[in-house]
Amino acid sequence: MTDDAPAVAVIFISTRADGDDDAYQQVAAAMDAMARRQPGFVRMESVRDPHTRRGITVSVWTDEQSARAWKDVVEHQAAQQDGRDRFYQDYEVMVTKVVRGYRFSR
């Protein structure tokens, strides 16, 4: 992503429920790999505090249509349902338009 490249960021903030850690890791890895193959995918970053179990994942897409298409992938919908049923205590999703972006790297 460059300063002037249009993009949409999907921000997913969550608290993991207790238990099912192995199953969660398998589903998360599968969804990560699948998202990376979707048209319009730019990149994804994810972190989670092991003590509070609070985490954030930001996925970046070329446009809103691509981000919405990912939400509608059948396997992703099944993973979302698993998240509500087993994996998350709570979560929040924000879809935003990226106004500007830049990086620093040494």
Secondary structure as a PSIPRED ss2 file (coil, helix, strand):
# PSIPRED VFORMAT (PSIPRED V4.0)

   1 M C   1.000  0.000  0.000
   2 T C   1.000  0.000  0.000
   3 D C   1.000  0.000  0.000
   4 D C   1.000  0.000  0.000
   5 A C   1.000  0.000  0.000
   6 P C   1.000  0.000  0.000
   7 A C   1.000  0.000  0.000
   8 V E   0.000  0.000  1.000
   9 A E   0.000  0.000  1.000
  10 V E   0.000  0.000  1.000
  11 I E   0.000  0.000  1.000
  12 F E   0.000  0.000  1.000
  13 I E   0.000  0.000  1.000
  14 S E   0.000  0.000  1.000
  15 T E   0.000  0.000  1.000
  16 R E   0.000  0.000  1.000
  17 A C   1.000  0.000  0.000
  18 D C   1.000  0.000  0.000
  19 G C   1.000  0.000  0.000
  20 D C   1.000  0.000  0.000
  21 D H   0.000  1.000  0.000
  22 D H   0.000  1.000  0.000
  23 A H   0.000  1.000  0.000
  24 Y H   0.000  1.000  0.000
  25 Q H   0.000  1.000  0.000
  26 Q H   0.000  1.000  0.000
  27 V H   0.000  1.000  0.000
  28 A H   0.000  1.000  0.000
  29 A H   0.000  1.000  0.000
  30 A H   0.000  1.000  0.000
  31 M H   0.000  1.000  0.000
  32 D H   0.000  1.000  0.000
  33 A H   0.000  1.000  0.000
  34 M H   0.000  1.000  0.000
  35 A H   0.000  1.000  0.000
  36 R H   0.000  1.000  0.000
  37 R C   1.000  0.000  0.000
  38 Q C   1.000  0.000  0.000
  39 P C   1.000  0.000  0.000
  40 G C   1.000  0.000  0.000
  41 F E   0.000  0.000  1.000
  42 V E   0.000  0.000  1.000
  43 R E   0.000  0.000  1.000
  44 M E   0.000  0.000  1.000
  45 E E   0.000  0.000  1.000
  46 S E   0.000  0.000  1.000
  47 V E   0.000  0.000  1.000
  48 R E   0.000  0.000  1.000
  49 D C   1.000  0.000  0.000
  50 P C   1.000  0.000  0.000
  51 H C   1.000  0.000  0.000
  52 T C   1.000  0.000  0.000
  53 R C   1.000  0.000  0.000
  54 R E   0.000  0.000  1.000
  55 G E   0.000  0.000  1.000
  56 I E   0.000  0.000  1.000
  57 T E   0.000  0.000  1.000
  58 V E   0.000  0.000  1.000
  59 S E   0.000  0.000  1.000
  60 V E   0.000  0.000  1.000
  61 W E   0.000  0.000  1.000
  62 T C   1.000  0.000  0.000
  63 D C   1.000  0.000  0.000
  64 E H   0.000  1.000  0.000
  65 Q H   0.000  1.000  0.000
  66 S H   0.000  1.000  0.000
  67 A H   0.000  1.000  0.000
  68 R H   0.000  1.000  0.000
  69 A H   0.000  1.000  0.000
  70 W H   0.000  1.000  0.000
  71 K H   0.000  1.000  0.000
  72 D C   1.000  0.000  0.000
  73 V C   1.000  0.000  0.000
  74 V H   0.000  1.000  0.000
  75 E H   0.000  1.000  0.000
  76 H H   0.000  1.000  0.000
  77 Q H   0.000  1.000  0.000
  78 A H   0.000  1.000  0.000
  79 A H   0.000  1.000  0.000
  80 Q H   0.000  1.000  0.000
  81 Q H   0.000  1.000  0.000
  82 D H   0.000  1.000  0.000
  83 G H   0.000  1.000  0.000
  84 R H   0.000  1.000  0.000
  85 D H   0.000  1.000  0.000
  86 R H   0.000  1.000  0.000
  87 F H   0.000  1.000  0.000
  88 Y E   0.000  0.000  1.000
  89 Q E   0.000  0.000  1.000
  90 D E   0.000  0.000  1.000
  91 Y E   0.000  0.000  1.000
  92 E E   0.000  0.000  1.000
  93 V E   0.000  0.000  1.000
  94 M E   0.000  0.000  1.000
  95 V E   0.000  0.000  1.000
  96 T E   0.000  0.000  1.000
  97 K E   0.000  0.000  1.000
  98 V C   1.000  0.000  0.000
  99 V C   1.000  0.000  0.000
 100 R C   1.000  0.000  0.000
 101 G C   1.000  0.000  0.000
 102 Y C   1.000  0.000  0.000
 103 R C   1.000  0.000  0.000
 104 F C   1.000  0.000  0.000
 105 S C   1.000  0.000  0.000
 106 R C   1.000  0.000  0.000
